[in-house]
Amino acid sequence: MRGTGRLAGSDGQAFGPADYDVDGYLMNTGRVVASGELRMPAEALTLAFGRNDLRLFTEDLGVLTVRFSGKRQNPNEEAAHIDVTEGLPPAKKWRH
């Protein structure tokens, strides 16, 4: 799943536009999770990094709950690894 959206905290703090590219996985419990990459300006990533209340508002009007899953190695980098924990479509709606 890939697209464009805008990243914000649950408190309404906006971090700006972001592109995402994630792969979904069906867990044994039947829950769908995803992980992949989020790309946005380095300054915005720095501000958002480490927060545990992030929402990605997608261009198709979805809302994904995301968290950064790696350490920020370079503050000038415009990409970071994310996990999506909520807001994903059911497994049967994913492309194979």
Secondary structure, 3 states (H helix, E strand, C coil): CEEEEEEEECCCCEEEEEEEEEEEEECCCCCEEEEEEEECCHHHHHHHCCCCCEEEEECCCCEEEEEECCCCCCCCCCEEEEEEEECCCCHHHCCC
